[in-house]
Amino acid sequence: MAQIKITQVRSVIGRPEKHRRIIEALGIRHNQTSVIHNDTPQIRGMTFKVRHLVTVEEVK
């Protein structure tokens, strides 16, 4: 299964609670941190909701 690397590039300070919870659910703890997840529709949906706070890259 393909994997994606998700990196937080903007802070969650001043963002809605829903966005903070999505970032936390993705496993991102601090700004400029990266996590690797399997490319599933659930993960893609979460990244779509916070697309202004993260960058997504494919991992080979």
Sequence and secondary structure as in RCSB ss.txt:
>XXXX:A:sequence
MAQIKITQVRSVIGRPEKHRRIIEALGIRHNQTSVIHNDTPQIRGMTFKVRHLVTVEEVK
>XXXX:A:secstr
  EEEEEE S  TTS HHHHHHHHHTT  STT EEEEE  HHHHHHHHHTTTTEEEEEE 
